[in-house]
């Protein structure tokens, strides 16, 4: 039986019994299976689809931001004042405007003032915003809703309107702040001129900037905290971790990308703050609270040295990019890891 089974066992098609047409079909099929698959037209289209979707945004950005930036760069290499505007003449002076500013003590004092102002505000914004965001996580639904509405109102208030409110609050004669401090027994603050001194003016500006920026940090942190599993906080409590240790060793590592991106967004927004500084006291007293954006505006439009103002604005961009260099390195490192 075994011999009979071995004799009748099927070992594959017999070449002699296979028709020529069928053999050719088998050979062609095996050859096709060995050929590499060609990318389909649909695959190529899907590869370029994201770029096509981004194209309208890129065109709008180039038109609204790219052209003014290039135009501003060209003006920074010119001597452009009322005489040149009236005569419609173009006087190129190369890097003269840049050399004048880089050798000017006023420019470097203003640049250092801007960096210190930005650092102080960003630290206060991140600390206060983080504390309020953690508070939102611990509050009940009603109190959380009430606090969130207040934060949204503070965030949505126009900067000029907010500046007007602060001018009323810190008014020398009728301000609520002076009235309250005088009522608490601090009689030296009666009729105190908050906008007559550098530090007090910067204190009011800082309060405005921090007050308007805290909601962004607080609400986004609360949104980030909702993505953290409750079991992680429960495990930390069971291990006896304090609130500070839970935040530093649990919350911060998980939400580190949020803290990094938010911090550098605040650096950009605070460094280029113009409305609060100029609308409150126009950079006074005696220009002691001017930041680089205000300094560029005063030189460009106030003194009508448009080429100088353009050069200051371009130097402002360079300084801001230098401050953002660490963030750029982190972004490039993350892209390489991906």
Secondary structure, 3 states (H helix, E strand, C coil): CHHHHHHHCCCCCCCCCCCHHHHHHHHHHHHHHHCCCCCCHHHHHHHHHHHHHHHHHHHHHHHHHHHHHHHHHHHCCECCCHHHHHHCCCCECCCHHHHHHHCCHHHHHHHHHHHHHHHHHHHHHHHHHHHHHHHHHHCCHHHHHHHHHHHHHHHHCCHHHHHHHHHHHCCCCCCHHHHHHHHCCCHHHCCCCHHHCHHHHHHHHHHHHHHHHHHHHHHHHHHHHCCCCHHHHHHHHHCCCCHHHHHHHHHHHHCHHHHHHHHHHHHHHHHCCCHHHHHHHCCCCCCCCCCHHHHHHHHHHHCCCHHHHHHHHHHHHHHHHHHCHHHHHHHHHHHHHC
